[in-house]
Structure formats: C-alpha cells, structure tokens
C-alpha cells in the first residue's frame, strides 16, 4: 500500500471527525457523518483518495438523560485495535511535530473501506498516546471537541502539521489536491508552505510560493455562524506552533490583526472554496466578500442510509441504483402499495428499537414524527410545543401524533441542554394527549432507525443558520417526506405537497418564530394529518416523490461528481 502511494496522484481529504461506524465514536454529528459518506462515495467510484483524521480515543461523549431531561456525559472509550490496524510506531521514519517547542510523536492507525467498485480507500487516524510523549501530549487525540481553545489549537496542529508529516512518511508525495473539510485542518497549508520554502524563512515567501500552495488546496466551510469558526489569539498561536510559522501569516496578510483565523487562512490558500448548499454559499459570500465562495450541496451515501426494506425494494425494481444513485428517479414508477409495504416494515423496526431503548410502546398506526439533530439552540427542538393547547386540539380533532426525538447537546452548551429539558417538560405536560419519546445516545445506528421509520421528518432551524442539514436527505431515501423550515438543503429539495411541506416561507432574512409556529400548526391540522389519515394514497404519492426527486439528487454520488469536476479538476474520472 505504501509503495503504491508513491506512484499514484491522490486526493488527501482532511477532517477533524469522520463517522464510519457507530462503534467508532470519532464523530459528533453532521460534519463527521458527511465526511464518512464522502469517503464511502469515493470508494464506490474508485477515486484515488486517502483520508486523515484523529483517533479520538475517548470519542465525543456518551449521553445520559434522567427523567427530567437533565443531561450528563461520560467518555466514549473504545478499542481502536478491534476495528483498525496500527501502523506500528515508528512509521517508516519517525513522525513528530513541534508543539510549544517540544517534539510530539504521532502514530497512525489505518482503516480500509471497500466501495462498490471493489476498490479500497484508506483512512489514517492520528494518535499521540505514545510513551515517548508527556502525559498531557498523550491526551491530544483523546477527545473530539473537548477542552479549551488551547487544547483545540494543539489538536489542530496534530491534524494539520502532523497529518502532512504522516502522509510523507507513508510515501504520499504525489498529492494532487488537499481537501480541508472545515478549518480544523487549516494548518496543513503552513506545512505545505514550509515544504515550498525548503529551508528558507517563511517571511521570504513570494506570491509565486503562495500560489503554488493555493493550487493544491480545496476548502469546504460548513457553518454560517461567525462564532463557530475557530479563531486563536496570535500570542497563543505563536506559543503553540512557533513564531517562525506565524511569519507566513505576515506574508499572506490573510487573518484579522492579532488572530490566527482557521477560516481566513484556508480561504486565502485554496484554489477552490465552497459552502454546502446554494443558500449557504450566498451567506458565506456575504460573510467573506473578498473570496469567491462556490456552492456544492451536501448529499448522503445512499446505500448506507437506505433501510433494508427499501434496499430490497430498489434492488428488485430499480437495479443499478447502488452503482448510480440517479436511477432512484425511476422510483416514480414504483407501485404505491409497494412503497407503503416497505415503509410499514421500516416503521416496525423503529418502533421495536424505541421500545427496546425506552420501554415505551408506540402505536404503529399513529402519525410518527421524527426529529433528531445536534441539540443546540438554533435547531429549536422544542418549537413543536410552542402552543400546547393548540397541539392538543389538533390531536383531538384530527388524529393522534407521536414524536421520537434524538440529539446530544455539547457538554458546555447550556442552552442546548435546557432545550432538551423543555422537550421533556412538554412531553410530561402532554402525556395524556400524545406520546413523546426522547432517546439518549443518538448515533449513526439510531439515525438509521429514525430516518427510515418515521412517517414525517421535522426540521425547525432558525434561519439562516442551517448550512445544509442532511437528516432529511436520509429520510427521503426511505420515502419519508420532510416538514421543514426553508433553509439549508430544503430550499432546493422542497416542492410543496410533492416532496413534503414547508414551515413558513422564504421571505428572506431571519426567522419569525410566531409566524413559523402558526404555519407549523396550520399545515399539520389542515394538510398533513388529514392527508395521512384521510387520503393515504395521496400521502404515499408524496413519499414516492421524496425518493424520486430528493433521494436521486441529494446523495454523495452526485455531490462527489461535482467536487471531482469543480474542485478536484478530475473531469475525466
């Protein structure tokens, strides 16, 4: 494998988190799962790509919720040796980076994934838990998004600087493109500038040197929230990565004064920059007007997120859908009764999982709404309960509703934790009217059950803070319509009454909570529930259209083709 690396031009994909398997808690949510889905699609295509990420020996965290919805957490300790192979330290040559002036050694683990093509793609996981390192340095690959900003910057030095060192030690010298999935890996650009300088001081870098690195880098930004972009004081950065490396910032003049900005740095040193939905691209161009931010809307890996009942249905009626997800367009000809039968099976699997996890038995005939997102304030998990009295009236007059929730709040996100408690409070207040279940420890496995077994997928982000969102895309693969605020991907996937329903309108600007809550209840009372209970054939038509129109487009096969042409410049692949 290492000798082959020396002979082939590859794409090196860097991401702080990668979600490949529930037993590997090296992801926190959408960013990591998107990275994993991207790599699966690359393996399907046989694309010459390798990935670099962090091992995260103690994961993100394990979530526990008490009867009032109070969250507490514990480390998600796992055993890498059970799921991947260590590249025994030392690598072909000693690999280390200097952090705060001391040498920190890095070991790499590898996990090989095989695509439909039969080709394998290798993911390298960086690990500093080595006896040569100090006890503190050994923790740098422990926690995903744990610790303070100093810990985060040290981690990003391991990922960006250490990742380049590991690739070189493994023989990856002929790298066609470095793709930075969010700014956590942005320091790899400084490593490339150092290679380009070849011993010269970085303050002697020329515009030609900068452009040479720029032509090898691609950057994807994932959030329209300015506060979510990593920024570090220049003094801290000098202490962690060294004054010499910061000389490059003076040459580039790309960051705000006295700041190492992990968005401006990769934007300045990338030949292609993109947001993850059309609206997100517009928002990012407004945030960063000096940079041409393009748009490639996210997708999900179809084979991974299609439930077994729908996989069997597609295999029988749409052969070839696994190799080419665009064939899902032909779902338009699947008989409606077959859609309903597959969904009934998927729903039974969800309800069985809910009962196994919570002890709550749900009604297989009742409208089941799914909602599972990272629990942070702008996701507005509790928006459904804006008017409990009206919700009661809707249920009593139109038909029963049951809701299944999932989602973790970051240990330091008190607003997100409070929001979970509000959902529990509403569930208790409405217990005689409807069942509301909030399942702890939301992960990829539970996401598969929820997005395939719900009857309706609810999404209520505060505009314009949803960069893309992918949970509704997973639902569409399983014939589950979305009921969502018009933000992120839903602006592109929404056809009213055809692929699902909108909450509010696309009037521009931010959210108007009172209008959106009124819209949510009006659609439930007068459109969605009457269709579900009174006109099941019409509801099944919406389910089928969600597959034909949304699932056939919002997948990583389409997404990666766009990256190949627009970002990687691999038009012939």
C-alpha positions in Angstrom: 0.0 0.0 0.0 2.8 2.4 0.9 4.7 1.7 -2.3 1.6 2.3 -4.4 1.2 5.7 -2.7 4.4 6.8 -4.2 3.3 6.0 -7.7 -0.2 7.5 -7.8 -1.5 11.0 -7.7 -4.1 11.1 -4.9 -6.5 13.4 -3.2 -5.8 13.8 0.6 -9.0 14.5 2.5 -8.5 16.0 6.0 -11.3 16.2 8.6 -11.2 16.5 12.4 -14.1 14.0 12.6 -15.1 11.1 10.4 -18.2 8.9 11.0 -17.8 5.4 9.6 -19.4 3.1 12.2 -21.3 3.5 15.5 -18.7 1.5 17.3 -16.1 4.1 16.3 -17.2 7.3 18.1 -14.9 9.6 16.1 -17.7 11.9 15.0 -20.1 14.3 16.8 -22.8 14.9 14.2 -23.4 16.1 10.6 -19.8 17.2 9.8 -18.3 13.8 10.6 -21.1 11.7 9.1 -20.8 13.8 5.9 -17.1 13.1 5.8 -17.7 9.4 6.2 -20.4 9.4 3.5 -18.0 11.3 1.2 -15.3 8.7 1.7 -17.8 5.9 1.0 -18.7 7.5 -2.3 -15.1 8.0 -3.2 -14.5 4.2 -2.5 -17.6 3.5 -4.7 -16.0 5.4 -7.6 -12.5 4.0 -7.0 -11.3 7.6 -6.6 -7.6 7.8 -5.7 -8.2 9.3 -2.2 -6.8 8.9 1.3 -8.2 10.5 4.4 -6.5 11.9 7.5 -8.4 12.4 10.8 -7.9 12.0 14.6 -8.3 8.8 16.6 -10.3 10.4 19.5 -9.7 7.5 22.0 -12.4 8.8 24.3 -14.7 9.8 21.5 -17.2 12.7 21.6 -19.1 11.7 24.7 -21.8 9.2 25.8 -25.0 11.0 26.7 -27.3 10.1 29.6 -30.6 11.7 30.3 -32.7 11.5 33.5 -36.4 11.6 33.8 -36.4 15.4 33.6 -34.2 15.5 30.6 -31.1 16.6 32.5 -28.0 15.5 30.5 -24.8 14.2 31.9 -22.0 12.7 30.0 -19.0 10.3 30.2 -16.1 9.5 27.9 -16.9 7.3 24.9 -14.0 5.0 25.4 -13.5 2.4 22.7 -10.8 0.0 21.4 -9.2 1.0 18.1 -7.4 -2.3 17.9 -10.7 -4.1 17.4 -11.7 -2.1 14.3 -8.4 -1.0 12.6 -4.8 -1.8 12.1 -2.0 0.2 13.8 0.9 1.3 11.6 3.4 0.4 14.3 5.4 3.3 15.7 7.8 4.2 14.4 6.5 4.7 10.9 8.9 4.2 8.0 10.6 7.3 9.6 10.0 8.9 13.0 7.0 11.2 12.7 6.6 14.1 15.0 5.5 17.8 15.2 6.8 20.5 17.5 4.1 21.9 19.8 5.0 24.6 22.3 8.6 23.9 21.3 8.7 20.2 22.2 8.6 17.2 20.0 5.2 15.3 20.0 5.3 11.9 18.4 2.5 10.6 16.3 1.4 7.0 15.5 -1.1 6.3 12.7 -3.8 3.7 12.6 -5.5 2.7 9.3 -9.0 1.6 8.4 -9.6 0.4 4.9 -13.1 0.7 3.4 -14.2 -1.1 0.3 -16.6 0.5 -2.2 -19.0 -1.0 -4.7 -16.2 -0.8 -7.2 -14.1 -3.2 -5.1 -11.5 -0.5 -4.7 -10.3 0.3 -1.2 -9.9 3.7 0.4 -7.7 4.1 3.5 -8.4 6.4 6.4 -5.5 7.2 8.6 -6.2 8.0 12.3 -3.6 10.1 14.1 -2.7 9.0 17.7 -0.4 10.7 20.2 -1.0 8.2 23.1 2.6 7.0 23.0 5.0 6.5 25.9 7.5 8.9 24.3 5.1 11.8 24.8 4.3 13.6 28.0 1.1 12.6 29.8 -0.6 15.8 28.6 0.5 15.3 25.0 -0.8 11.8 25.1 -4.3 13.3 25.6 -4.2 15.4 22.4 -6.0 12.6 20.5 -8.4 11.7 23.3 -11.5 14.0 23.0 -13.3 15.3 20.0 -14.2 19.0 20.6 -13.2 18.7 24.3 -11.1 21.0 26.4 -10.4 24.7 25.9 -9.2 26.7 22.9 -5.5 25.9 23.8 -6.3 22.2 23.7 -8.2 22.7 20.4 -5.3 24.5 18.8 -2.8 21.8 19.8 -5.1 19.2 18.3 -5.3 21.2 15.1 -1.6 21.3 15.0 -1.5 17.5 15.2 -4.1 17.2 12.5 -2.7 19.7 10.0 1.0 19.6 10.6 1.2 16.0 11.8 -1.1 14.8 9.1 1.2 16.1 6.4 4.2 14.5 8.2 2.4 11.1 8.3 1.5 11.2 4.7 5.1 12.0 3.7 6.4 9.1 5.9 3.9 6.8 4.2 5.1 7.8 0.8 2.4 10.1 -0.3 4.5 12.7 -2.1 2.4 13.0 -5.2 -0.7 14.6 -3.8 -3.0 16.2 -6.4 -5.3 18.0 -4.0 -5.6 18.6 -0.3 -9.2 18.9 0.7 -9.8 20.6 4.0 -13.2 19.6 5.4 -13.8 22.7 7.6 -11.0 24.8 9.1 -9.7 22.4 11.7 -7.0 21.1 9.4 -6.0 24.5 8.0 -2.5 24.4 9.5 -1.6 21.9 6.7 -1.3 24.9 4.5 1.6 26.1 6.7 3.2 22.7 6.4 3.0 22.9 2.6 4.5 26.4 2.7 7.4 25.1 4.7 8.0 22.4 2.1 7.8 25.0 -0.6 10.3 27.3 1.2 12.7 24.3 1.5 14.6 25.8 4.4 14.1 29.5 3.6 12.5 31.6 6.3 8.7 31.8 5.8 8.9 35.6 5.8 10.7 35.3 2.4 7.8 33.5 0.7 6.9 35.0 -2.6 3.5 35.4 -4.3 4.6 32.5 -6.5 5.2 30.3 -3.5 1.7 31.2 -2.1 0.1 30.5 -5.4 1.9 27.1 -5.7 0.3 26.0 -2.4 -3.0 27.6 -3.3 -3.2 25.5 -6.5 -3.1 22.3 -4.4 -5.8 23.1 -1.8 -9.5 23.0 -1.6 -11.6 24.2 1.4 -15.2 23.5 2.4 -16.8 25.6 5.0 -19.8 24.2 6.9 -21.3 26.9 9.1 -22.8 30.4 8.5 -22.3 31.2 12.2 -19.3 33.5 12.6 -18.9 32.4 16.2 -18.5 28.8 15.2 -15.3 29.4 13.2 -12.1 28.7 15.1 -10.0 31.8 16.0 -7.0 31.9 18.2 -5.1 34.8 19.7 -1.8 35.4 17.8 0.2 35.0 21.1 -1.3 31.6 21.8 -0.7 30.6 18.2 3.0 31.7 18.4 3.4 29.7 21.6 1.8 26.5 20.2 3.1 26.4 16.6 6.1 28.7 16.9 6.9 32.3 15.9 8.6 31.1 12.7 5.4 29.6 11.3 3.5 32.7 12.1 5.8 34.6 9.8 3.8 33.1 7.0 0.7 34.9 8.3 2.5 38.2 8.0 3.3 37.4 4.3 -0.2 36.4 3.5 -1.9 39.1 5.5 -5.0 36.9 5.3 -6.1 36.9 9.0 -7.5 39.7 11.2 -4.9 41.5 13.3 -3.6 39.6 16.2 -5.6 36.5 15.3 -5.0 33.1 13.7 -8.3 32.5 11.9 -8.9 29.0 10.7 -11.3 30.1 8.1 -9.5 33.0 6.5 -6.2 31.0 6.3 -7.6 28.1 4.2 -9.7 30.5 2.1 -6.7 32.5 1.2 -4.6 29.4 0.4 -7.2 27.4 -1.6 -7.9 27.5 -5.3 -11.5 26.5 -4.6 -13.8 27.3 -1.7 -17.3 26.1 -1.3 -20.3 26.2 1.0 -22.5 23.2 1.4 -25.8 24.4 -0.1 -26.8 27.1 -2.5 -28.1 29.5 0.2 -25.1 28.7 2.4 -22.9 29.8 -0.5 -24.7 33.1 -0.7 -24.5 33.6 3.1 -20.8 32.8 3.1 -20.1 35.2 0.2 -21.7 37.9 2.3 -19.6 36.9 5.3 -16.4 36.8 3.3 -16.9 39.2 0.4 -13.2 39.1 -0.7 -13.4 35.4 -1.5 -15.3 33.6 -4.3 -17.3 31.1 -2.3 -18.9 28.5 -4.5 -21.7 26.0 -3.6 -21.8 22.2 -3.7 -24.9 21.0 -1.8 -24.3 18.1 0.5 -25.6 14.6 0.0 -25.8 11.3 1.9 -24.4 7.9 1.0 -27.5 6.1 -0.4 -26.5 2.5 0.3 -25.6 3.3 3.9 -28.8 5.2 4.8 -31.4 3.2 2.9 -33.1 0.8 5.2 -33.2 -2.9 4.5 -36.9 -2.9 3.4 -36.2 -0.1 0.8 -32.9 -1.6 -0.3 -34.7 -4.8 -1.1 -37.5 -2.8 -2.9 -34.9 -0.9 -5.0 -32.8 -3.9 -5.8 -35.9 -5.6 -7.2 -37.4 -2.7 -9.1 -34.5 -0.3 -9.8 -31.5 -2.5 -10.5 -28.3 -0.3 -10.7 -29.3 2.2 -8.1 -26.4 1.3 -5.9 -23.9 2.0 -8.6 -25.6 5.1 -9.9 -28.0 6.8 -7.4 -29.6 8.8 -10.2 -31.6 5.7 -11.0 -33.7 6.5 -8.0 -35.5 8.9 -10.3 -37.3 5.8 -11.6 -38.9 5.4 -8.1 -41.7 7.4 -9.7 -42.9 4.2 -11.3 -42.9 2.0 -8.1 -46.4 1.0 -7.2 -47.7 3.0 -4.2 -48.6 -0.2 -2.3 -45.0 -1.3 -2.5 -43.8 2.0 -1.1 -46.3 1.6 1.8 -45.3 -2.0 2.5 -41.6 -1.2 2.7 -42.3 1.8 5.0 -44.5 -0.4 7.2 -41.6 -2.7 7.7 -39.2 0.1 8.4 -41.6 1.7 10.8 -41.9 -1.6 12.7 -38.2 -1.7 13.1 -38.1 1.8 14.5 -40.9 1.2 17.0 -39.2 -2.0 18.2 -36.0 -0.1 18.7 -37.8 2.7 20.6 -39.4 0.1 22.9 -36.0 -1.7 23.4 -34.3 1.6 24.4 -37.1 3.3 26.4 -39.7 0.7 27.3 -42.3 2.9 25.5 -44.6 1.1 23.1 -45.8 3.3 20.3 -48.8 2.8 18.0 -47.8 1.6 14.5 -50.9 3.3 13.0 -50.3 6.7 14.5 -48.5 9.5 12.7 -44.9 9.3 13.9 -42.8 12.4 13.6 -39.1 12.1 13.8 -36.7 14.8 15.0 -33.0 14.1 15.6 -30.4 16.9 15.4 -27.5 18.1 17.4 -29.1 19.8 20.4 -28.1 23.4 20.1 -30.4 26.4 20.5 -30.8 27.4 16.8 -32.1 23.8 15.9 -35.2 24.6 18.1 -36.1 21.1 19.1 -39.0 22.4 21.2 -40.6 24.5 18.5 -43.3 21.9 18.0 -44.6 22.7 21.5 -45.0 26.4 21.0 -48.7 26.2 21.8 -49.5 23.1 23.7 -53.2 23.9 23.8 -53.4 24.1 20.0 -51.4 20.9 19.7 -53.9 19.2 22.0 -56.8 20.4 19.9 -55.2 19.2 16.7 -54.6 15.7 18.1 -58.2 15.5 19.5 -59.9 16.8 16.3 -57.7 15.4 13.5 -55.7 12.4 14.7 -53.0 11.1 17.0 -49.4 12.2 16.9 -46.4 10.6 18.5 -42.9 12.0 18.3 -39.5 10.4 18.6 -36.5 12.7 19.4 -32.8 12.3 19.5 -29.8 14.5 19.8 -26.9 15.4 22.1 -26.0 18.8 23.5 -22.3 19.6 23.7 -21.2 19.3 27.4 -20.6 23.1 27.5 -23.8 24.1 25.7 -26.1 25.0 28.5 -28.7 26.4 26.0 -28.8 23.1 24.2 -29.2 21.2 27.5 -32.0 23.5 28.6 -33.8 22.9 25.3 -33.7 19.1 25.9 -35.3 19.7 29.3 -38.0 21.8 27.7 -38.9 18.9 25.4 -39.1 16.6 28.5 -41.3 19.1 30.2 -43.6 19.3 27.2 -43.8 15.5 27.0 -44.8 15.3 30.6 -47.5 18.0 30.2 -48.9 16.3 27.1 -48.7 12.7 28.3 -52.4 12.3 28.3 -52.7 13.6 24.7 -49.6 12.3 22.8 -46.5 10.2 23.4 -43.2 12.0 23.1 -40.0 9.9 23.5 -36.5 11.4 23.7 -33.9 8.7 23.1 -30.5 9.2 24.6 -27.1 8.5 23.0 -28.1 9.5 19.4 -25.6 7.9 17.0 -25.4 6.6 13.4 -27.3 3.4 14.3 -30.2 5.3 15.9 -30.2 7.8 13.0 -30.8 4.9 10.6 -33.8 3.7 12.5 -35.3 7.2 12.9 -34.8 8.5 9.4 -36.3 5.4 7.8 -39.1 4.6 10.3 -40.8 8.0 10.9 -43.8 9.0 8.9 -42.7 12.6 8.7 -39.3 14.2 9.2 -39.4 17.5 11.2 -36.7 20.2 11.0 -37.0 23.6 12.6 -33.7 25.5 12.4 -33.6 29.3 12.9 -32.9 30.9 9.6 -30.3 31.4 8.1 -28.2 29.3 10.4 -28.8 25.9 8.7 -25.8 25.5 6.4 -27.2 22.4 4.8 -28.6 19.6 7.0 -28.6 16.0 5.9 -31.0 14.2 8.1 -33.9 15.0 5.8 -31.9 13.6 2.9 -31.6 10.3 4.7 -35.3 10.3 5.3 -36.0 10.9 1.6 -34.1 7.7 0.7 -36.7 5.9 2.7 -39.7 7.6 1.4 -40.1 9.9 4.4 -41.3 13.4 3.5 -39.8 16.4 5.2 -41.7 19.1 7.0 -39.1 21.8 7.4 -38.1 25.5 7.7 -37.0 26.8 4.3 -33.3 26.9 5.0 -30.2 24.8 4.0 -30.8 22.0 1.6 -34.6 22.1 1.9 -34.7 25.3 -0.2 -33.5 23.2 -3.1 -35.4 20.0 -2.3 -38.8 21.4 -1.3 -41.7 21.1 -3.7 -44.8 21.9 -1.7 -47.1 19.0 -1.3 -44.9 16.9 -3.6 -41.7 16.1 -1.7 -43.0 17.4 1.6 -44.1 20.7 3.2 -42.6 24.0 4.2 -42.9 25.7 7.6 -43.2 29.4 6.9 -41.9 30.9 3.7 -38.7 32.0 2.0 -39.2 35.7 2.6 -35.5 36.2 3.3 -33.8 37.5 6.4 -34.1 35.7 9.7 -36.8 33.6 11.3 -40.1 34.9 12.6 -41.0 32.4 15.4 -44.7 33.3 15.8 -45.4 33.1 12.1 -43.4 29.8 11.8 -45.2 28.2 14.7 -48.6 29.2 13.3 -47.5 27.8 9.9 -46.4 24.5 11.5 -49.7 24.0 13.2 -51.8 25.1 10.2 -50.0 22.6 7.9 -50.4 19.8 10.5 -54.0 20.5 11.1 -55.3 21.3 7.7 -52.9 19.5 5.3 -50.6 16.8 6.6 -52.6 14.9 9.2 -55.8 15.0 7.1 -53.8 13.6 4.2 -52.1 10.9 6.3 -55.3 9.7 7.9 -57.9 10.5 5.3 -56.1 10.1 2.0 -53.3 7.5 2.5 -52.8 7.1 -1.3 -52.1 10.8 -1.6 -49.7 10.6 1.3 -47.9 7.7 -0.4 -47.6 9.7 -3.5 -45.6 12.3 -1.5 -43.5 9.5 -0.1 -42.7 8.2 -3.5 -41.9 11.7 -4.9 -39.5 12.2 -2.0 -37.5 9.3 -3.3 -37.7 10.2 -7.0 -37.0 13.9 -6.7 -34.9 14.3 -3.5 -33.1 11.0 -2.9 -32.0 10.8 -6.5 -30.2 14.1 -6.2 -29.2 14.7 -2.6 -26.7 11.9 -2.4 -22.9 11.7 -2.2 -22.5 10.2 -5.7 -23.9 13.4 -7.2 -22.1 15.6 -4.7 -18.7 13.9 -5.3 -19.1 14.2 -9.0 -19.4 17.9 -8.5 -16.3 18.0 -6.4 -14.4 16.0 -9.0 -15.3 18.4 -11.8 -15.4 21.8 -10.0 -12.9 21.3 -7.1 -10.5 18.5 -7.9 -10.4 19.1 -11.7 -10.8 15.5 -12.5 -13.2 15.9 -15.4 -12.2 12.6 -17.0 -13.0 10.4 -13.9 
